[in-house]
Amino acid sequence: MRILIVTLLVLLAGCAGPDIRQYAAQQPRLHVPDYLNGKLEAWGMFQDRSGDVVKRFHVVMNASWADEVGTLDEHFTYSDGTTQTRVWTLRPQADGSWRGTAADVIGEAVGDVSGNTLHWHYQLLLDVEDDQYVVDMDDWMFLMDERVLLNRTRMSKWGVHLGDLTIGFYKPAK
C-alpha cells in the first residue's frame, strides 16, 4: 500500500507545471494595464493532442481601462470563416493577482504576474458543433518586448490533455 501511495505522489508531482516565480527576474516586466491597452492583434492556432493544427485564427482586440478595471473586447475570425466575440473584464487584486470574467468563462479566471509572465487558469465553456463542453485552461503569457506577447495554453478535461493554443499578440507602435 505504501508503494502505491508513494507512486501516486510521484506521479502527481510530475504533473505540476512551472512555478511562475521562476520568471521574476525576466525582462521586460509585464504591467498588464500597459500592454493590454489600445488596439492589439493576435494570430493563433489550436493543435489537438496529437499535434495536428485543427483551427487557425486572427484576433482584433480593443482594450481600455477605467478606475483600474480593464475591458478587453476580442473579435476572432477563424480559418473556416466563422467569427466569435469575447469581452473580458480584468481586475487587479490587493495581493497582486488578477481576476478576469467573460460570458463564456465559468466563474473567474485567476492569474498571477511575475517578471515578464502572466499565468491564468480558468474554465471555459467551449462550443463544439452542436454541443458545449467545460474545459480547463492553463494559460501562460510571456512579454517578449514592448510590442510582442506570446501565449501558450494547455486545454484539458478531467485532467486529460485535449490540445494546445499558441497565440502571438502584436501591439502597434504608438
C-alpha positions, 0 to 999 in steps of 0.5 A: 500500500505504501508503494502505491501511495508513494507512486501516486505522489510521484506521479502527481508531482510530475504533473505540476507545471512551472512555478511562475516565480521562476520568471521574476527576474525576466525582462521586460516586466509585464504591467498588464494595464500597459500592454493590454491597452489600445488596439492589439492583434493576435494570430493563433492556432489550436493543435489537438493532442496529437499535434495536428493544427485543427483551427487557425485564427486572427484576433482584433482586440480593443482594450481600455481601462477605467478606475483600474478595471480593464475591458478587453473586447476580442473579435476572432475570425477563424480559418473556416470563416466563422467569427466569435466575440469575447469581452473580458473584464480584468481586475487587479487584486490587493495581493497582486493577482488578477481576476478576469470574467467573460460570458463564456468563462465559468466563474473567474479566471485567476492569474498571477504576474511575475517578471515578464509572465502572466499565468491564468487558469480558468474554465471555459465553456467551449462550443463544439458543433452542436454541443458545449463542453467545460474545459480547463485552461492553463494559460501562460503569457510571456512579454517578449518586448514592448510590442510582442506577447506570446501565449501558450495554453494547455486545454484539458478535461478531467485532467486529460490533455485535449490540445494546445493554443499558441497565440502571438499578440502584436501591439502597434507602435504608438 
